[in-house]
Amino acid sequence: MNTILLKYVVEVEKEGSISRAAENLYMNQPTLSKAIRELEDMVGIPIFRRTSKGVIPTQKGLEFLEYAKDIL
C-alpha cells in the first residue's frame, strides 16, 4: 500500500469533503474519488460514507484512519 493513499484519506477526513481535500492536494475531485474507492477495495472496507453534505468516516473507517495517522 502506498503512503500517498493514506495521506489522501487523512486529508479527506480532515476536510469532510472530497472536493475540498482534492483542492488541498492539488488534484481534481474525480481522481481523488477514484483513489479512495481503490483503497477501500484494497482494504475491503468502506472508509467513508458519502452524503449530500460531504463524507463521514464509517466505524471501521475511523479505526483505519487511526492506523493511517500512526503510520504517517
C-alpha positions in Angstrom: 0.0 0.0 0.0 1.3 3.4 -0.9 1.6 6.0 1.8 0.2 8.6 -0.6 -3.2 6.9 -0.4 -3.0 7.2 3.4 -2.4 10.9 3.1 -5.4 11.2 0.8 -7.8 9.6 3.3 -6.5 11.6 6.2 -7.0 14.8 4.2 -10.5 13.8 3.3 -11.3 13.1 6.9 -9.9 16.5 8.0 -11.9 18.4 5.4 -15.1 16.3 5.5 -15.2 16.8 1.7 -13.5 15.0 -1.2 -13.7 18.2 -3.3 -12.0 20.4 -0.6 -9.4 17.7 0.0 -8.7 17.5 -3.7 -8.1 21.2 -3.8 -5.7 21.0 -0.9 -3.9 18.1 -2.5 -3.6 19.9 -5.9 -5.6 17.3 -7.8 -9.0 17.0 -9.3 -12.0 15.5 -7.4 -12.6 12.6 -9.7 -9.0 11.4 -9.4 -9.2 11.6 -5.6 -12.6 9.8 -5.5 -11.2 7.0 -7.6 -8.1 6.7 -5.4 -10.3 6.5 -2.3 -12.6 3.8 -3.9 -9.5 1.8 -4.9 -8.1 2.0 -1.4 -11.5 0.9 0.1 -11.5 -2.1 -2.3 -7.9 -2.9 -1.4 -8.6 -2.9 2.4 -12.0 -4.5 2.0 -14.0 -1.9 4.0 -15.8 1.3 3.2 -13.8 4.1 4.9 -16.3 6.8 4.2 -20.0 7.1 3.9 -20.8 9.6 1.1 -23.7 12.0 1.8 -25.1 15.1 0.1 -23.2 17.2 2.6 -19.8 15.5 2.3 -18.2 12.4 3.6 -18.3 10.8 7.1 -16.0 8.1 8.2 -17.6 4.7 8.9 -16.9 3.0 12.2 -14.3 0.7 10.6 -13.1 3.8 8.6 -12.3 5.5 11.9 -10.2 2.6 13.0 -8.4 2.6 9.7 -7.8 6.3 9.9 -6.2 5.9 13.3 -3.8 3.4 11.8 -3.1 5.6 8.8 -2.3 8.6 11.1 0.1 6.4 13.1 1.9 5.3 10.0 2.2 8.8 8.7 
